[in-house]
Amino acid sequence: MFKIRSILFLLLCLSVALAVPPVLNLYIIPFDNSKSDAPLNWLSDAFPEMIKTDLNNYDNVFLKNESELERIMSNRSLLLQQRPGTKNFLVLGKYERALDKLSVSIQLIDISSWEEVGLKKIRGDYNDVSSTNKSITEMVSTLLKPYLPKPSESIYPALTDGKRMRTPPTYAERAMDVSSSIDAAIEELEKRMDVNMGVRGEENEFESKEIEGEWILNIEEESYENDRPENEFNTTIMVEVLEKLMSNPYEIKLEKPEFNFDPNNKKEFQVALNVNYKLKAQLIKDMLQSLPYSGLKQDGSLTVFYFNKDKYNFPMNITERIQLGEHRRVPVIQLRDRNDNPLVILVDSPEKEIHNLNSKKIIYKPFHFFSPLIDFSVGGWSMQVSLENVEIPVNYTFSLGINNANSISKVSLKFIPEDELFEFLSKIL
């Protein structure tokens, strides 16, 4: 009896395992920038993310990242532990730019045999990345179509089965339709009369209406002054992204200062401090993936995003900050001693008023090397966000007494709002 139960249990487990549909493991890694074109590095992650977003809609397709690929490649016996019928494919992509054209090729590799099972190429417009993204997702879907798990058919008919032509309406139904139309017309007439008499408030001038057989919808700018409830979700995401762009958009690399003896003055060092400025790589990626932009333009390393009021409410505080330039910030570098007291202050600002400042207790050096890599403009209808994906390497050089140089133990860099810079420096100097 025990043996019979064991056999039945094994048969049950086997039937359950066979009933489970096979899956597709898809390993998507960053695309290869074939010509190492630095301004295009952000596309290495942007293209795979677009593909993943599109494939999330498929059942039994599991998306894997680069670390999971390394794990299975270092221990290929893990492939044998998967359920029967499971497929493992690697998506290999590479791209390059020639003038204003962008060429993208994608290989589909079977990891179990390391054989190529599909290859496709597209050529898109570099200034229309959104269209190129769409072509890439369609290309990957086409490559995967023969291998996608087939949905299991139910033994029960679908709800759409058994449709038939509707029988003609009866005379009673026709009479009810005519009666309803008459009632609607009378109600509309009463509404217009009440509006004209002032009983039912004022007529909405931005609502479409018929005037002498012509339907008219007023879409002048004033119709977009009030916030639209349907845009609240997009607006919330936009505000989060814009706050990051305005408050902390830069990635900084500080190198250790170099101290060289001044051949003309043995009591001083010639100090060289190298700083590298660039935008955080995640910012452009967030802009592409998080916000439904109305338009996108690329010109070399410059990317311009366009947003309009069809999809967003422009919060008043954000609009005012942009119009007043409160998002502009200036890098201030401080070389400090062990007690955190500033010994040298380097300010990278084009403002003449700042350059005229002096200090008797601190060595103060103004420069003008840094340029903002992000800019905003906003109007009554639209907003533009411009991002420049380049690096700004700066070498700050200045003279410093040997005693002060030996006291330096820390270098700090902080971005100060442009309208607060004078007050900030006045307290230190």
HELIX and SHEET records of a PDB file:
HELIX    1   1 PHE A    2  ALA A   19  1                                  18    
HELIX    2   2 ALA A   38  LEU A   40  5                                   3    
HELIX    3   3 LEU A   43  LEU A   55  1                                  13    
HELIX    4   4 GLU A   66  SER A   74  1                                   9    
HELIX    5   5 ARG A   76  GLN A   81  5                                   6    
HELIX    6   6 VAL A  129  LEU A  144  1                                  16    
HELIX    7   7 LYS A  145  TYR A  147  5                                   3    
HELIX    8   8 TYR A  171  MET A  197  1                                  27    
HELIX    9   9 GLU A  221  TYR A  224  5                                   4    
HELIX   10  10 PRO A  229  ASN A  231  5                                   3    
HELIX   11  11 GLU A  232  SER A  247  1                                  16    
HELIX   12  12 ALA A  281  SER A  290  1                                  10    
HELIX   13  13 MET A  316  GLN A  323  1                                   8    
HELIX   14  14 LYS A  352  HIS A  355  1                                   4    
HELIX   15  15 ILE A  402  SER A  407  1                                   6    
HELIX   16  16 GLU A  418  GLU A  420  5                                   3    
HELIX   17  17 LEU A  421  ILE A  428  1                                   8    
SHEET    1   A 4 ASP A  32  ASN A  33  0                                        
SHEET    2   A 4 LYS A  87  ALA A  98  1                                        
SHEET    3   A 4 LEU A  24  ILE A  28  1                                        
SHEET    4   A 4 VAL A  61  LYS A  64  1                                        
SHEET    1   B 4 ASP A  32  ASN A  33  0                                        
SHEET    2   B 4 LYS A  87  ALA A  98  1                                        
SHEET    3   B 4 LYS A 101  ASP A 110 -1                                        
SHEET    4   B 4 GLU A 115  ASP A 125 -1                                        
SHEET    1   C 2 LYS A 209  ILE A 211  0                                        
SHEET    2   C 2 GLU A 214  ILE A 216 -1                                        
SHEET    1   D 3 TYR A 250  LEU A 254  0                                        
SHEET    2   D 3 ASN A 265  LEU A 279 -1                                        
SHEET    3   D 3 GLU A 258  ASP A 262 -1                                        
SHEET    1   E 3 TYR A 250  LEU A 254  0                                        
SHEET    2   E 3 ASN A 265  LEU A 279 -1                                        
SHEET    3   E 3 GLU A 391  GLY A 401 -1                                        
SHEET    1   F 4 GLY A 295  ASP A 299  0                                        
SHEET    2   F 4 LEU A 302  ASN A 308 -1                                        
SHEET    3   F 4 SER A 382  GLU A 388 -1                                        
SHEET    4   F 4 ILE A 374  VAL A 378 -1                                        
SHEET    1   G 4 ILE A 363  PHE A 367  0                                        
SHEET    2   G 4 PRO A 342  ASP A 348  1                                        
SHEET    3   G 4 ARG A 329  ARG A 336 -1                                        
SHEET    4   G 4 LYS A 410  PRO A 417 -1                                        
END                                                                             
